[in-house]
Amino acid sequence: MIDTKTHGIIDYVTGALLIIAPYLLGFANGGVQQWLPQVVGAMIVVMSLLTNYELSAAKVIPLKAHLAVDALGGVLLAASPWLFGFADAVWWPHLLVGLMEIIVALTTKRDYQQRL
């Protein structure tokens, strides 16, 4: 199982990488294949800043809700090349990161208790 602090680190790194991936991997063309991972990446960072765990700025969102949104975002990201019809141009980063998001969400401990 992944502890919540490690999950937070994964969140921030994944969010940042999703935002810059289209430029690094050459699919920054203004289409859905570019902006979908960027939006998901930004959402990951914002949710991480607001989730009730160690690396948060404001502990507003319950951890279980955060993990559910992570898993749903992973499903959307993984399916997006076929769902939005750009699989002939690029698919592997979306699928790989989407599956990783699902696995991380399902394997993170759900019992974070804020230490006072």
C-alpha positions as CSV (number, residue, x, y, z in Angstrom):
1,M,0.0,0.0,0.0
2,I,1.1,3.6,-0.8
3,D,1.1,5.9,2.2
4,T,-0.6,9.3,1.9
5,K,2.6,11.3,1.9
6,T,4.0,9.3,-1.0
7,H,0.7,9.7,-2.8
8,G,1.0,13.4,-2.4
9,I,4.4,13.4,-3.9
10,I,3.2,11.3,-6.8
11,D,0.3,13.7,-7.2
12,Y,2.4,16.8,-7.6
13,V,4.9,15.2,-9.9
14,T,2.2,13.6,-12.1
15,G,0.3,16.9,-12.2
16,A,3.3,18.8,-13.3
17,L,4.3,16.2,-15.9
18,L,0.9,16.1,-17.4
19,I,1.0,19.9,-17.8
20,I,4.3,19.9,-19.6
21,A,4.1,16.4,-21.4
22,P,2.5,17.7,-24.6
23,Y,5.5,20.0,-25.1
24,L,8.1,17.4,-24.1
25,L,6.5,14.6,-26.2
26,G,5.5,16.7,-29.3
27,F,1.7,16.6,-29.2
28,A,1.1,20.3,-28.2
29,N,-1.1,21.0,-31.2
30,G,-3.9,22.8,-29.4
31,G,-6.2,19.8,-29.7
32,V,-7.9,17.6,-27.1
33,Q,-4.8,15.4,-26.9
34,Q,-2.9,18.4,-25.6
35,W,-5.4,20.2,-23.3
36,L,-7.0,17.1,-21.7
37,P,-3.8,16.0,-19.9
38,Q,-3.0,19.6,-19.1
39,V,-6.5,20.1,-17.5
40,V,-6.2,16.8,-15.6
41,G,-2.7,17.7,-14.5
42,A,-3.9,21.1,-13.2
43,M,-6.8,19.4,-11.4
44,I,-4.5,17.0,-9.7
45,V,-2.3,19.8,-8.4
46,V,-5.3,21.8,-7.2
47,M,-7.0,18.8,-5.6
48,S,-3.6,17.9,-3.9
49,L,-3.4,21.4,-2.5
50,L,-6.9,21.0,-1.0
51,T,-6.9,17.4,0.2
52,N,-6.8,16.3,3.8
53,Y,-3.3,14.8,3.8
54,E,0.3,15.8,4.7
55,L,1.3,17.7,1.6
56,S,-1.8,19.9,1.4
57,A,-2.1,23.7,1.8
58,A,-5.7,23.5,2.9
59,K,-7.2,20.3,4.2
60,V,-10.7,20.7,2.7
61,I,-11.3,17.6,0.5
62,P,-11.6,14.2,2.2
63,L,-8.9,11.7,1.1
64,K,-11.5,9.2,0.0
65,A,-13.1,11.7,-2.4
66,H,-9.7,12.7,-3.7
67,L,-8.9,9.1,-4.4
68,A,-12.2,8.6,-6.2
69,V,-11.6,11.6,-8.4
70,D,-8.0,10.3,-9.1
71,A,-9.4,7.0,-10.3
72,L,-12.1,8.6,-12.5
73,G,-9.5,11.0,-13.9
74,G,-7.3,8.1,-14.7
75,V,-10.1,6.3,-16.5
76,L,-10.9,9.4,-18.6
77,L,-7.2,9.9,-19.4
78,A,-6.6,6.3,-20.3
79,A,-9.7,6.1,-22.5
80,S,-9.3,9.6,-24.0
81,P,-7.3,8.6,-27.2
82,W,-10.1,6.4,-28.3
83,L,-13.0,8.3,-26.7
84,F,-11.9,11.6,-28.5
85,G,-10.5,10.0,-31.7
86,F,-6.8,10.9,-31.5
87,A,-5.3,7.5,-31.0
88,D,-3.9,7.5,-34.5
89,A,-1.7,10.5,-33.4
90,V,-0.8,9.8,-29.8
91,W,-2.1,7.3,-27.2
92,W,0.6,5.8,-25.0
93,P,1.2,8.8,-22.6
94,H,-2.5,9.1,-22.0
95,L,-3.0,5.4,-21.5
96,L,0.1,4.9,-19.3
97,V,-0.5,7.8,-17.0
98,G,-4.2,7.1,-16.8
99,L,-3.5,3.5,-15.7
100,M,-0.9,4.7,-13.2
101,E,-3.5,7.1,-11.7
102,I,-6.0,4.3,-11.3
103,I,-3.4,1.9,-9.7
104,V,-2.1,4.6,-7.3
105,A,-5.7,5.6,-6.3
106,L,-6.6,2.0,-5.6
107,T,-3.4,1.2,-3.7
108,T,-3.2,4.2,-1.4
109,K,-4.0,3.9,2.3
110,R,-7.3,5.5,3.0
111,D,-6.8,6.0,6.7
112,Y,-4.9,9.3,7.0
113,Q,-5.3,10.9,10.3
114,Q,-4.1,14.5,10.7
115,R,-1.5,14.8,13.4
116,L,-1.9,17.7,15.7
